[in-house]
Amino acid sequence: AARQRGVALVLVLWVLVLLSIATGTYALMVRMDRLEANALLAGTQARLSAEAGVNLVSVA
């Protein structure tokens, strides 16, 4: 009985380790996606601001 509990404990600990790794990987992927989205947004805002400046000069 004690041996079975020991095996079960080791198995549960391994499952926790695997779940922790999966959760950490997912969190890292979400962070990277957010950084990529922020960079894309900044680039789009810069391009649109530049186009607005060109349009303003061409109208004036």
N, C-alpha and C positions, 0 to 999 in steps of 0.2 A: 504494500500500500504506500509506504513512504517512497519507494523507488518510482512508482507511477506518478506520485505528486511531484517528484523532482523532474521527471521527464516532461510532465505537463507544464511545469514552471518554465523550463528551458524553452519549450515550444512557444508558450505565450510571450516570453521575452523576445524571441526571434521575430514573432509576428509584430510586436510593438516596434522593433528596430526597423523592419521592412516598411511598416506604415509611416514611421517617422521619416524615413528616407523618401518615400513617395510624397508625403506632405511637403517636405522641404523642397523637393524638385518642383512640385506644382507651384509653390510660393515663388520660387525663383523664376519660373516661366512667366507667371503673372506679372512679376516686377519688370522683367525684360520687355514684355508686351506693352506695358504701360509706358516705359521709357521710349520705346519705338513710336508709340502713338503720340507722345508729347513732342518728339523730334519731328514727326510728320506734320503735326499741327503748327509748330513753329515755322517750318519751311513753307507751309501753305500760307500762313499769315504774312511772311516776308515777301513771298511772290505776289500776293494780292496787293500788298502795300506798294510794291514797286510798280505794278500795273496801274494802280490808282494814281501814283505820281506821274507816270507817263501820260495817262489820260488827262490829268489836270493840266499838264504843260501843253499838250496838243490842242486842248480846247481854248486855252488862253491866248 
